[in-house]
Amino acid sequence: MTRPQSEETPLRRAVCPGSFDPITNGHLDIIARASKLYDVVHVAVMINMSKKGLFTVEERIELIQRATAEFGNVEVESFHGLLVDFCKQRDIPAIVKGLRAVSDFDYELQMAQMNNGLSGVETLFVPTNPTYSFLSSSLVKEVATWGGDVSHLLPPEVHAAVVQRLSER
């Protein structure tokens, strides 16, 4: 559903940043909705050397690529450093963030204002589908670690990878 491009019509680009360890159906919902609003959605997988994730950055990128393949306009890559620098390097004027609750808004608003002040990049807040309002990667990992069923919270290929990885521990 990408609109035709000409020299006068630049691509509308946005980024959905996060650690995505693992990507959940909540993340996927925000990415899917962004993919309907923008010509290209960059999913930026944050590299945080101080955290030991369940999946490597490369594994997360592969899982996200598989989970978002149907959208056709999603590009997935890693980033390290300031998100505004990632945006500047790729000429991305907008960040799309999902908000689960009012508690998310306070922190995310501060980040949005800082990002805008640093580079002029705008942040679009998308309210999370109520089905996923409680959902976080950390919660999924904790429940799955103790044998809880999280299959309805993850794309099927991600759920299989989570189960496999936890069985290896």
C-alpha positions in Angstrom: 0.0 0.0 0.0 2.9 2.3 -0.7 2.0 5.4 -2.6 3.7 6.1 -5.9 6.9 8.2 -5.5 8.2 11.0 -7.7 11.0 13.5 -7.3 8.6 15.9 -5.8 7.2 13.4 -3.3 9.7 12.3 -0.7 9.2 9.1 1.3 7.4 9.6 4.6 9.7 7.9 7.1 9.4 7.0 10.8 11.3 4.9 13.4 10.0 2.6 16.0 12.8 2.1 18.5 13.2 -0.4 21.3 15.2 -3.3 22.7 12.6 -5.9 21.5 14.0 -8.7 23.6 11.8 -10.3 22.5 9.3 -8.5 20.2 5.8 -8.9 21.5 2.4 -8.7 19.9 2.1 -5.2 21.5 5.3 -4.1 19.6 4.0 -5.7 16.5 0.7 -3.8 16.8 2.4 -0.4 17.0 4.7 -1.3 14.1 1.8 -2.4 12.0 -0.1 0.8 12.7 2.9 2.9 11.9 3.4 1.0 8.6 -0.1 2.2 7.5 0.8 5.8 8.2 4.4 5.9 6.8 6.0 4.8 3.5 9.0 3.3 5.4 9.1 2.3 9.0 12.5 1.7 10.5 12.6 -0.6 13.5 15.7 0.4 15.4 16.9 -2.3 17.8 18.8 -0.7 20.6 22.2 -2.1 21.5 22.8 -1.9 25.2 26.2 -3.4 26.2 25.4 -3.2 29.9 22.4 -5.6 29.5 22.5 -9.3 28.9 19.5 -10.1 26.8 17.7 -13.3 26.1 18.6 -12.9 22.4 21.5 -11.3 20.7 20.9 -8.2 18.7 21.3 -10.2 15.5 18.8 -12.8 16.6 16.3 -10.0 17.6 16.7 -8.4 14.1 16.0 -11.7 12.4 12.9 -12.4 14.6 11.6 -8.9 13.9 12.2 -9.3 10.2 10.3 -12.5 10.1 7.4 -11.1 12.3 7.1 -7.9 10.1 7.7 -9.4 6.6 4.0 -9.2 5.7 4.0 -5.4 6.0 6.4 -4.8 3.1 7.6 -1.4 4.2 9.6 -2.2 7.4 13.3 -2.1 7.7 15.1 -3.5 10.7 18.5 -2.6 11.9 20.4 -2.0 15.2 21.6 1.3 16.6 23.9 2.4 19.4 23.9 5.9 20.8 21.4 8.6 20.4 18.2 7.9 18.6 18.3 11.4 17.1 21.6 10.6 15.4 20.1 7.4 13.9 17.2 9.6 12.6 19.6 12.3 11.3 21.7 9.7 9.4 18.6 8.3 7.7 16.6 11.5 7.2 13.8 10.2 9.5 11.7 13.1 10.9 9.4 11.1 13.2 9.6 8.6 16.1 6.5 6.4 16.7 6.1 5.2 20.3 3.4 3.1 21.9 1.9 4.2 25.2 0.5 1.5 27.5 -0.5 3.7 30.4 -0.4 7.2 31.9 2.8 6.2 33.6 4.5 5.7 30.2 3.5 9.2 29.1 5.5 11.1 31.7 8.8 9.5 30.8 8.1 9.4 27.0 7.1 13.0 26.9 10.4 14.1 28.5 12.2 11.9 25.9 10.2 13.4 23.0 10.9 17.0 24.2 14.6 16.2 24.5 14.7 14.6 21.1 12.9 17.5 19.5 15.2 20.0 21.2 18.3 18.2 20.1 17.3 17.7 16.4 13.8 18.8 15.6 12.6 15.2 15.3 8.9 14.8 16.2 7.4 12.0 18.3 4.0 10.4 17.5 2.4 8.7 20.5 0.1 5.8 19.6 -2.1 4.4 22.4 -1.6 0.7 22.8 -4.4 -1.6 21.9 -6.1 -2.4 25.3 -5.4 -6.1 24.7 -1.7 -5.4 25.2 -1.8 -2.6 27.8 -0.1 -4.7 30.4 2.5 -6.3 28.1 6.2 -5.9 28.2 9.1 -8.1 27.0 10.4 -8.3 30.6 7.1 -9.6 31.9 6.9 -12.2 29.0 10.4 -13.5 29.8 9.6 -13.7 33.5 6.3 -15.6 33.0 7.9 -17.9 30.3 10.9 -18.6 32.6 8.5 -20.1 35.2 6.6 -22.2 32.6 3.7 -19.8 32.0 1.9 -19.8 28.7 2.9 -16.7 26.7 2.0 -18.0 23.3 -0.9 -15.5 22.8 1.5 -12.6 23.6 4.1 -13.3 20.9 4.2 -13.9 17.2 4.4 -17.8 16.7 8.0 -17.8 15.5 9.1 -15.6 18.4 7.3 -17.8 20.9 9.1 -20.9 19.5 12.4 -19.1 19.8 11.7 -18.0 23.4 10.7 -21.6 24.4 13.8 -23.0 22.7 16.2 -20.4 24.3 14.7 -20.9 27.8 15.1 -24.7 27.4 18.8 -24.2 26.7 19.3 -22.5 30.1 
